Amino acid sequence: MGYTTFVEQRQGPLLRFAMVLCGDSALAEDLVQEALARCYAQWERLSAVDNLNGYVRRMIVNDFITWRRRFGRLHLVESLVEPAVADTSDAYADRDALVAELAKLPPKQRAVLVLRYYEGLTDAEIAEALGCRGGTVRAYATRALAALRIELNLSTEAVR
Amino acid sequence: MRTLNDLHEAFAALDAAAPTELSERVTGRSRSRRVGRVIAITAVAAAVAVIAVIMPWTVERLSRSDAPQSGAARSGALAYELDGDIYVADLDGSNPVDISAAIPDAGCEGAGGYQMPSWSPDGRYLAFRHQCTLSVDNVVITDPHGDVVAQIPADKWGFAWSPDSTRVAVWETFGETIAVYGVDGKRQASLNLPRRMFPHADDGPGVWMPDGSALLLYGRFVVPLDGSAPHDLALGGQNPGGSASYSPDGTRVAVVTDNSVTVVAADGSPVSEVVAPLPEGVQAWSPDGDRLASYSNHALLVVDVASGAVTPLTEAVAALPVGSRILGIRGFSPQGDRILYETGDGNGLTSALWSIGVDGSDPRIVVAGTTQGEWLSPASTS
């Protein structure tokens, strides 16, 4: 697969993933652009990678976490406000509140939730993507779900 | 109480708001500027790739032509990051000096920032990350006053000082290749990692083995600098079967498994065992190697190496503002009488460095607004 084909096929899903990850469309675009630009520079080597989509996704997660470490404090208010104005009905109020609370999670906790419940990765895959142990992934997930006051379906969690 | 379905709906709402193509949704900036930025980023990345092919990494020397002759910082000096700047202060956080203020912010148009300061073991240098875009990233080495010695190209996150303070290990390509640079900015080695050693524990490219001959990744894998094959750590010929952490003098090793911490001599002979698990592993050794530090949700934990006894310092948590918790241990003071630890609520709003006596006395805030900092001490965690 050539670089252009890869971008054409994957930029949409990667943008949606980045959006869910960071909750900010402009930042999502930046994250994907930066990742794809770096892919272009290394394309000869990267094109042979077995799971290139996972590799790029990992670049995006790493950049998001780094970005939050450096700039997160400065942009926190923007991140909180933007998702909350999309809907006004009662039916969507709690969802929007949850979106706002997602934005307040530490970046690795948020990344764990997105990779686990949006991307459907296993804890081992998440550990590889984030550069941490499987136990750390479970700890992040537990803390994040507790912070969001989300009740676990224990039978679902137990099979992971 | 919410359910996971609520979380899926929240993700779906964000998903629906996502742009569909990079070029169709440009908010807050002109399209031409964005396109120009992509071209610039790609051009820079391509240029870097070409340079990497035709010659060893070149390192920009910013302000000096020779290795620095400056003296070492005083023992116990605190280096920390605050709002993108690097400060050096006294052990208690007093008398801070912004040592990064005068560093040329080349190419960043004032938007650059510095983070993750780390003393060389001899105190003659500070190293910290410099970042001005998501992809332009390197490690800056300065003397204790902020005079730049070298800049080192580096991929993600961490870096590690050698025990003799003459070299720095960085990710050349995150998870794949480690580069070792001298403080003169010249690359000395490029080490390829087997796939099984992909990062799964640490941000950085490991820590140095005490003799400086190899890097220890994730407390388990030894990567020799002479280019020989990376291999599993063996203590006394035995695979320790856990994550290992060497004492400052290199004579003892704490091996962390799920249920216990075993302290052994470097030859593998047993010293003691801590039965109570340390959920966050061994975070720091005291300078004399007599104590270990770790933490839980409820306390800072001090382990007596000889007896294996764990002393929980609940005062370290009780003193924090509501909602804050311990996020990591930054090391012991040079005298071994205090411990520096990072705290916060996890979203950066109440970040602070605190210190406490090893007996639980006198918990106090050292610097508010950051979790990145360390004392110049044989027991620093870098």
Interface residues (C-beta under 8 A of the other chain):
Chain A: Q11 G12 L15 R16 A18 M19 V20 G23 S25 A26 A28 E29 D30 L31 V32 Q33 E34 L36 A37 R38 Y40 A41 Q42 N62 D63 T66 W67 R68 R69 R70 F71 G72 R73 L76 P83 A86 D87 Y92 D94 R95 D96 L98 V99 L102 K104 L105 P106 Q109 L113 V114 Y117 Y118 A127 E128 G131 C132 R133 G135 A139 R143 A147 L148 R149 I150 E151 L152 N153 T156
Chain B: M1 R2 T3 L4 D6 L7 H8 E9 A10 F11 A13 L14 D15 A17 A18 P19 T20 E21 L22 R25 V26 T27 G28 R29 R34 R37 V38 I41 T42 A45 A46 V48 A49 D83 G84 G113 Q115 Q131 T133 L134 S135 D137 K156 W157 F174 G175 F198 P199 H200 A201 D202 D203 D258 P279 G346 N347 G348 L349
